[in-house]
Structure formats: C-alpha cells, structure tokens
C-alpha cells in the first residue's frame, strides 16, 4: 500500500459530476469512452457537431444508461467548426445540468484519478471536500504503430506508446471545475481553462490519456478530410486550431 495516498471514501450518490463531450465522427472510440466515464461514476452530456458516421446514433443508444442528454449543434445544421461558438454552447449547457462538478471531455480521451484504484468521481469529491474547485491534467498523447485497431474496442488497452504533451496549452489544462456560479472563460481560452476568478487548482494532477489518431487512414481522413476544411479562418489567424498545420498527405 502507498502510505502517502489519502484515505478516499466513495462519493455520496447526491454528488453529481457530469462530463460534457463534444463529438464529430468518433464512432470508433465513443463506446469505450462512454463505458469508461460511466464506470468512473460520471454522467455524460453529448454535443454532436453533425457527425456523418454513427456517432449520434451510438450516443442516443446510451440515453438512460449514464448519458443524460444528446444534442446536435449548431441547431441550423453543419457549419464551419467555430471553436468559440462551440465552447459557448458548452458553457450554456453546463449551467443547466445541476451538477456539482463539470468536466470538458473529448471522446478520444480516457481520464484517470491521481490515485491508483480510485474512481474519478471519488477523487473529485475528496478534492472538493478539501477546498479545491478546479482540476489540472498531465497529457499523454498516444500514437498508432500499426493499422489494426478495431473500431469500438478498448483503445485504452490497444495503444501502448505515447509522448508527453509538449504544446504550451498542455501545461494549463483546467478542464474540470466546480460549478459555484462563476463566470466561465472556455471560449476565450480555446477550451483549456474554465474560469479565472476564485480558482483553487488541486495540486494533484489527473491523467489525460489522449488518442487523437488511430491509424494512417483515420489520421488522413480526420485531419485532411474533416478538420482542416471545417476550421474557421479567423480563429486560425488568432492561433486556434493550428496543431495539425504540419500535416500533409505524405505525413
């Protein structure tokens, strides 16, 4: 046993943590992501950006089984992927959930608590009771070494090799927060920090395991076929959505 690990008790049933999960064409990873969140004690609200695969239908099949809401956004139909507008929708939804804590969580991620064997919900409750109101994360970016991943399977077990996230944004990943009515700042920070005033960031970092590319075919389709064409030009000029600028068809 780790003598430095605090004694963490299960969170009470009334303590509500909800992950808001934006999606776009994530049918290969969404089932395992949802299963993991639900096993961690987290409820889920999904904002789908008009996926053209079965992502939306998969999300709907989980309603009442840990998923508390599914919507398509924007209401008028597919549009350019305007990050600020999407983050404003996340902020608006977060105010309707009646949740103690909210997590902004992508469907190609797995989150782990700072303590082995402790559910994310229970770790958050412990930190909440200790007086903290914001979570930070260490990012691990997993990369494929073959093209054999089977859609819908456990991507957390399949992919083994990672790099530590080195992008400057990865060093302030304040994507979990206690809702005490504070003004949120997701749309201004490119989704990386939830709020500023009154922030007390927990000193124990959670783990964010990120699986953005699952094969050569998936990477080329996602980056060149789906992402770059949908990014908003003005936001890219402001430094947002530029993490795939180095990728071309030969990457």
N, C-alpha and C positions, 0 to 999 in steps of 0.2 A: 504494500500500500504506500501511496505517496503521502508522507506526513505533512507536506506543505499544502495539500489540497483541502479547501474548506469543506465543512460538513454541509452539503447542499441537499435540502429536502425537496420533494416534489412540489411543484407549484399547485396551489388550490384550483379547483375547477373553475371558479369565477374569474381567475386571472386570464385575460384574453390577449393573445398575440396573433396578429394577422400579417401574412406576407402578401404584398401586392406584387403580382407577377405580370409584367408586360411580355407579350409573345408576338412572334411573327415567324411562321413556318418552322416550328420546333417539334413536329410530331415524333421525331426520333428520340428526343430526350424528355419530353414533357411528362410521360407516365412515371418514369423513375423519379424525376424531380418532385412531382406531387406526392408520390408514395413516401419519399423521404421526409418532406415537410410535415406531412400528416403524422408520421411516426415520431417526429420530434415534438409533437404537441401543438403544431402551428396550423391555424386555419388559413385559407387561401382565397384571395380575390384576384381574378384574371382579367387583364385588359388586353384584348387581342387586336392587333393592328392589321385586320383584314387578311389573315393568312389564306394562302391559296392551296394548302395541303389540308390534312385532317386535324390540325391543331385545335381549332374551335370546337369541333365535334368531340374530341378527346376531353377537352376542358368541361364541356357540358355533361359528359358521362360521369364526372366526379361530383356534380352538384348533390349536396346532401350527404356526401361521403368524406367531408373535410373541406370541400370547396363551397364557399358561401355565396359566390357571385361570379358571373361571367358576362362580359360585355364586349362589343366591338366598338373600337374608337379609331378615328372620329365618326360621329354619327352619320355624316353625309357620305361616307364611303372611303375607299382607298385614296390616299394623298401622299404628298412628299412627307417623309419621316421627319417631322419638325419636333426636335427633342424638347424644346421649351414647352410647347403646347402639350406634349405627352406628359411631361413632368408636372405641369399644372393640373392635368387630369388626375395624376397620382395623388397630388396634394388634396384635391377636392374629394376624391374617394376616401382618403384616409380620415376625413372629418365625418364621414357617415357610418363608420364601422363600429363605433362604440367600443373601440379596442383600448386596452391599457398600453400596449406597445405595437408599433408598426415596423415592418421590415420591407425594404425595397429589394426584391429578389428576382434575378433573371432565371429563365427556365433552363439555362445551361450551367447552372451552379449547384453546388452542394455546400451547405454551411455546417460547421461543427463548433461545439462549445469549447471554451478554453480548457475544459477538464474531461479527461477520458471517461467514457461511460455515462456522462451527464447529458441529458437532453437539452436542446437549445432553449426550449421554454423554461425549464427548471433553472438553467444558468441565468437567463434574463430575469427571472423572478428574484433570484438571490441578489443580483446586482441592483435591481430595483429597490429591494429592501435595504441595501447597503447605502443607497442615496445617489446612485448614478442614473442618468437619463439618456445616455447615448452610447452606441456600440461602435467599435472600430474593428477593422479586419486586416489580417495578413493574407495577401493574394497569392495563390499558386495557379499558374497558367499551364494546363495540361495540353500536350500536343500529340497527335497521332503518329505512330511509327509504321502503320500498315493501313490497309483499306478494308479491314474485315469486321469492323464494328457492326452489330446487328441492331437496327432501329428498334427502339422500345425496351432494350435490355439495360442492365445496370452499368451505365457509363462510368460510375464512380469506381467500380472494380476493374473495368476493362482497361482504361487508360492509366498507365503507371508512371509516365515520365513527364516532368514538369520543370518550368523555370519560375523562380520567384518574380512576381510582377515588379518591373522597374520603371514603368511610366510614372511621372510625378503624381498623377492623380491617384495612384495606388497607395500613396502614403498618407492619405486622409480619406478613408472610406467610411464615412459616418452615415451608414445606410440602414441603421436600426435606431429607433428613437421612442421615447416615452411620450405619449400624447397628453400634454397638460395645457393645450390650447395655445401653444406658442406659434408665432409666425414661422412658416417653413420657407426654405430657400433652395429647394431642389432645382427649380427651373433656371436659377441663376448660376448654379454651381455645376451644371452638366450632370446632375443626378448623384454627385459624390458626397454632398453634405446636406443634412436635413434641416438644420437650423443653427443659429449663432448665439442668440441671447439666452443666458441661463444654462448654457451647455456644461454638463459634467460628464466627460467621457470616461467610461470604465477603463481602468488600467490593464485589464486582461483582454488581449485581442482574441476575437473569434477567428476561425479559419474559413476563408472563402476559396473553395476549390472550383476553378473556372475551366470549362470545356468548350471553348468557342468554335473549334474546328474538329470535326470527327473523321474526315477522310479527305483525300485530294479532291474528289468530285464534290463533296459537300462544301469544302472551302472555296473552290472556284465559283460554285453556284451562289453561295451565300454572299461572298464579298463582291464579285464582279457582276453577278446576275441580279441580285436582290438589294444589296446595301447601297453601293455607290450611286446607283441610278435614283435612289429614293432620298438620299440626303439633301437637306436644304442648303442651297449655295451660300446664303447669307450666314447661316450658322457655321458652315465650314470656314468661311473667311474669318470668323471670330474665334477659330481654334477648336471648334467642336467636331466630333465625328471624323477625325483625321488619322485614326490609329491604323487604318488599312491603306494609307496613301502609297506605301512602298510595294504594294502587291499588284502584279500584272499577271497575264495568262501563263507566264512561264515560271511563276513563283512555286 
